[in-house]
Amino acid sequence: MAKVTFGNRQAGILCNLPTERRLDLIAEGLPVILASAESFWTAAASLTQAPREARVLEGFAEEEAAKILILMDLVRCPPKLVASLSGKIVRTFYDHLGRLIYGDAQSWRPVDVAQLRDYVDNTRQGHYLEGYAGEYIVPNWSRYSREAAMYADIEVLDNGSAHWSEPLQFGSVRRPSEPAALMLGKAMAAVGMFTRAGLQAVAEVWGEVEFVDTQGYTEQEKLTQAMFERLDAAQVVTEAASADHVRLLRHYWQLPMYHLDFKEAAVPLETLQADREAQLWAEAGYGPEYG
């Protein structure tokens, strides 16, 4: 029986398109995504007396902007890897936690992809320990804080007790800084990366190197410079482009992450309990063998 593939949530079509058509479609969509992210961010600024609702919209803005970075990683993916990796990239495009991690990752400074993978793997754990000696088992904070701000829900604590939780309230109306993902999206648009010719330059320059393990700052700096030169030669850099846009892309655009897994990783309860016991023993100054 054929699956109906009409309607929204169909970015998977990118996986099966020829390269030229895939870049055409991405070039068409990037300005749409950026406008959506900017609209959420602007709307949040008007909610000065509703910090919870403002924070929800700010989160929407960051997730929308992260979708730009995810698509750019599909563009940066070497041609020989697109067939095998594009499905995973598209799944991240639709995954809330994946988008949140993408946004957070722009401020990380790993030495290479291997270290970046460790950072991502730690951040996507479904549950972990918190407290003075790891006495509490808590859910993934990125996912939890997003949902807790949006919904009333039933929560179950690690002792088995259940209670209703009201949507998370924010006590201050002070706005956070503009998300790095949104600033990067605006910088990319300014230097011409959203144009069809700009995407071609991004694809051809970055596609020469596979970022999988030891690749890091040296390769990133070389390719970023080559990309800027190609964008300039293609005459796609806009009048709005500034030195600050160049700085953002040089120093904040993360290493390509097309090889990384962003799916939430389930942590067995037994593992958490064993880790908690080990931390409690360590805090007491003993190893578990003294129990």
C-alpha positions as CSV (number, residue, x, y, z in Angstrom):
1,M,0.0,0.0,0.0
2,A,1.5,3.3,-1.1
3,K,2.1,5.9,1.6
4,V,0.5,9.3,1.2
5,T,3.3,11.9,0.9
6,F,1.2,15.1,0.5
7,G,1.1,17.9,3.0
8,N,3.7,19.3,5.4
9,R,6.6,17.6,7.1
10,Q,7.9,16.4,3.8
11,A,11.6,17.6,3.9
12,G,12.5,14.0,3.3
13,I,12.0,14.7,-0.4
14,L,15.5,16.4,-0.2
15,C,17.0,12.9,0.2
16,N,15.9,11.7,-3.2
17,L,16.5,14.8,-5.4
18,P,19.4,15.3,-7.7
19,T,22.0,17.7,-6.3
20,E,21.1,20.6,-8.4
21,R,17.4,20.4,-7.6
22,R,18.1,19.8,-3.9
23,L,20.1,23.0,-3.8
24,D,17.3,24.8,-5.7
25,L,14.8,23.8,-3.1
26,I,17.0,24.6,-0.1
27,A,17.8,28.1,-1.6
28,E,14.1,28.7,-1.9
29,G,13.4,27.7,1.7
30,L,16.2,29.4,3.7
31,P,14.8,32.9,3.5
32,V,11.4,31.5,4.5
33,I,12.9,29.9,7.6
34,L,14.8,33.0,8.5
35,A,11.8,35.2,8.2
36,S,9.8,32.7,10.4
37,A,12.6,32.8,13.1
38,E,12.8,36.6,13.1
39,S,9.0,36.9,13.3
40,F,8.9,34.7,16.5
41,W,11.8,36.7,18.0
42,T,10.2,40.1,17.2
43,A,6.8,38.9,18.6
44,A,8.4,37.8,21.8
45,A,9.8,41.3,22.4
46,S,6.2,42.6,22.6
47,L,5.3,40.3,25.5
48,T,6.9,42.3,28.2
49,Q,4.3,41.3,30.8
50,A,4.2,37.7,29.8
51,P,7.7,36.2,30.3
52,R,6.6,32.6,30.0
53,E,4.9,33.2,26.7
54,A,7.8,35.3,25.5
55,R,10.2,32.5,26.3
56,V,8.1,30.0,24.4
57,L,8.3,32.3,21.3
58,E,12.0,32.8,21.8
59,G,12.5,29.0,21.9
60,F,10.5,28.8,18.6
61,A,12.8,31.4,17.1
62,E,15.9,29.4,18.1
63,E,14.5,26.1,16.8
64,E,13.5,27.7,13.5
65,A,17.0,29.3,13.1
66,A,18.6,25.9,13.9
67,K,16.8,24.4,10.9
68,I,18.9,26.8,8.8
69,L,22.1,25.3,10.3
70,I,20.9,21.8,9.8
71,L,20.1,22.4,6.1
72,M,23.5,24.0,5.7
73,D,25.1,20.9,7.0
74,L,23.3,18.9,4.3
75,V,24.8,21.4,1.8
76,R,28.2,21.0,3.4
77,C,28.0,17.2,3.3
78,P,30.4,15.6,0.7
79,P,28.5,14.4,-2.4
80,K,29.5,10.8,-1.8
81,L,27.9,10.8,1.7
82,V,24.6,12.5,0.9
83,A,22.7,9.3,0.1
84,S,23.7,7.6,3.4
85,L,23.4,10.7,5.7
86,S,20.6,12.8,4.3
87,G,17.9,10.8,6.0
88,K,19.5,11.3,9.5
89,I,19.9,15.0,8.8
90,V,16.3,15.4,7.8
91,R,15.2,13.6,11.0
92,T,17.2,16.1,13.0
93,F,15.5,18.9,11.1
94,Y,12.2,17.7,12.6
95,D,13.4,16.7,16.0
96,H,12.9,19.3,18.8
97,L,15.9,18.1,20.9
98,G,18.1,17.9,17.8
99,R,17.3,21.5,16.9
100,L,17.9,22.6,20.5
101,I,21.3,20.9,20.5
102,Y,22.2,22.4,17.2
103,G,21.5,25.8,18.6
104,D,23.5,25.3,21.8
105,A,26.4,23.8,19.8
106,Q,27.2,27.0,18.1
107,S,28.8,28.3,21.3
108,W,30.9,25.2,21.9
109,R,34.6,25.2,21.1
110,P,35.6,21.6,20.4
111,V,39.1,20.9,19.1
112,D,37.8,18.5,16.5
113,V,34.7,16.5,15.5
114,A,35.6,13.6,17.9
115,Q,35.3,16.0,20.8
116,L,32.2,17.6,19.4
117,R,30.6,14.1,19.2
118,D,31.3,13.6,22.9
119,Y,29.6,17.0,23.7
120,V,26.6,16.1,21.6
121,D,26.3,12.6,23.1
122,N,26.4,14.0,26.6
123,T,23.7,16.6,25.8
124,R,21.3,14.1,24.2
125,Q,21.1,11.8,27.2
126,G,17.5,11.2,28.1
127,H,18.1,11.3,31.9
128,Y,21.1,12.1,34.1
129,L,21.9,12.7,37.7
130,E,21.7,16.1,39.5
131,G,22.2,17.2,43.1
132,Y,25.0,17.6,45.5
133,A,26.0,13.9,45.1
134,G,23.9,12.9,42.1
135,E,21.0,12.0,44.3
136,Y,18.3,13.0,41.8
137,I,17.4,11.4,38.5
138,V,16.2,14.2,36.2
139,P,15.1,14.3,32.5
140,N,17.0,15.9,29.7
141,W,17.0,19.6,30.6
142,S,16.8,20.9,27.0
143,R,13.7,18.9,26.3
144,Y,12.2,19.2,29.7
145,S,12.5,23.0,29.9
146,R,11.0,23.4,26.5
147,E,8.0,21.3,27.3
148,A,7.6,22.5,30.9
149,A,7.3,26.1,29.7
150,M,4.6,25.1,27.1
151,Y,2.4,22.6,28.9
152,A,0.6,21.6,32.1
153,D,1.3,17.9,32.6
154,I,1.6,15.0,35.0
155,E,5.1,14.5,36.3
156,V,6.4,11.4,38.1
157,L,9.4,11.8,40.4
158,D,12.1,9.2,40.8
159,N,10.5,8.0,44.0
160,G,7.4,7.1,42.0
161,S,5.1,10.0,43.3
162,A,3.0,11.7,40.7
163,H,1.8,15.3,40.6
164,W,0.5,17.9,38.2
165,S,3.0,20.5,37.1
166,E,2.0,24.0,36.0
167,P,3.8,25.5,33.1
168,L,7.2,26.8,34.0
169,Q,7.1,30.5,35.0
170,F,10.0,32.9,34.4
171,G,10.3,35.5,37.1
172,S,12.1,38.1,35.0
173,V,11.0,39.9,31.9
174,R,14.6,40.6,30.9
175,R,15.2,39.3,27.4
176,P,18.0,36.8,26.7
177,S,20.6,37.6,24.1
178,E,19.7,36.8,20.5
179,P,20.4,33.1,19.9
180,A,23.6,32.3,18.1
181,A,21.6,30.3,15.6
182,L,19.6,33.3,14.6
183,M,22.6,35.6,14.4
184,L,24.3,33.1,12.2
185,G,21.3,32.7,9.9
186,K,21.2,36.5,9.4
187,A,25.0,36.5,8.8
188,M,24.6,33.8,6.2
189,A,21.9,35.7,4.4
190,A,24.0,38.9,4.4
191,V,27.1,37.3,2.9
192,G,25.0,35.7,0.1
193,M,24.9,32.1,1.3
194,F,21.2,31.8,0.8
195,T,21.4,32.5,-2.9
196,R,21.5,29.7,-5.3
197,A,25.1,30.6,-6.4
198,G,26.0,31.0,-2.8
199,L,24.8,27.5,-1.9
200,Q,26.7,26.1,-4.8
201,A,29.9,27.7,-3.4
202,V,29.2,26.3,0.0
203,A,28.6,22.8,-1.4
204,E,31.7,22.8,-3.6
205,V,34.1,24.2,-1.0
206,W,33.0,22.3,2.1
207,G,32.3,19.1,0.1
208,E,36.0,18.6,-0.4
209,V,36.6,17.5,3.2
210,E,34.7,14.9,5.2
211,F,34.4,16.0,8.9
212,V,34.3,12.7,10.8
213,D,36.9,12.6,13.6
214,T,40.2,14.5,13.7
215,Q,39.1,17.4,11.5
216,G,38.9,20.7,13.4
217,Y,39.8,24.3,13.4
218,T,42.5,24.2,10.8
219,E,40.3,22.6,8.2
220,Q,37.4,24.8,9.2
221,E,39.4,28.1,8.9
222,K,40.8,27.1,5.5
223,L,37.4,26.2,4.1
224,T,35.6,29.2,5.6
225,Q,38.2,31.5,3.9
226,A,37.8,29.7,0.6
227,M,34.0,30.0,0.9
228,F,34.2,33.8,1.5
229,E,36.4,34.1,-1.6
230,R,34.0,32.1,-3.7
231,L,31.0,34.2,-2.5
232,D,32.8,37.4,-3.3
233,A,33.8,36.1,-6.8
234,A,30.1,35.1,-7.4
235,Q,29.1,38.7,-6.5
236,V,26.3,37.5,-4.1
237,V,27.5,39.3,-1.0
238,T,24.8,41.9,-0.1
239,E,25.3,45.5,0.9
240,A,24.1,44.6,4.4
241,A,27.2,42.4,4.9
242,S,29.5,43.6,7.6
243,A,32.7,42.6,9.4
244,D,30.6,41.4,12.3
245,H,28.8,38.9,10.0
246,V,32.2,37.6,8.8
247,R,33.4,37.3,12.4
248,L,30.3,35.4,13.4
249,L,30.7,32.9,10.6
250,R,34.5,32.5,11.3
251,H,34.2,32.0,15.0
252,Y,30.7,30.7,15.8
253,W,29.6,28.5,12.9
254,Q,30.1,25.0,14.3
255,L,32.1,22.3,12.6
256,P,29.9,20.2,10.2
257,M,27.8,17.8,12.3
258,Y,26.3,15.6,9.5
259,H,28.1,12.5,11.0
260,L,26.7,13.0,14.5
261,D,23.6,11.5,16.1
262,F,21.1,13.9,17.7
263,K,18.4,11.3,18.7
264,E,17.7,11.3,22.4
265,A,19.6,8.5,24.0
266,A,17.7,6.4,26.5
267,V,19.6,5.7,29.7
268,P,18.6,2.5,31.6
269,L,17.3,3.0,35.1
270,E,19.8,0.4,36.4
271,T,22.7,2.5,35.0
272,L,21.5,5.7,36.6
273,Q,21.0,3.9,39.9
274,A,24.5,2.4,39.8
275,D,26.0,5.7,38.9
276,R,24.1,7.4,41.8
277,E,25.3,4.8,44.3
278,A,28.9,5.3,43.1
279,Q,28.6,9.1,43.4
280,L,27.2,8.7,46.9
281,W,30.1,6.4,48.0
282,A,32.6,8.8,46.4
283,E,31.1,11.8,48.2
284,A,31.3,9.9,51.5
285,G,35.0,9.2,50.8
286,Y,34.7,5.5,50.2
287,G,34.5,3.1,47.3
288,P,31.5,0.8,46.9
289,E,33.6,-2.1,48.1
290,Y,33.2,-0.6,51.6
291,G,29.5,-0.9,51.5
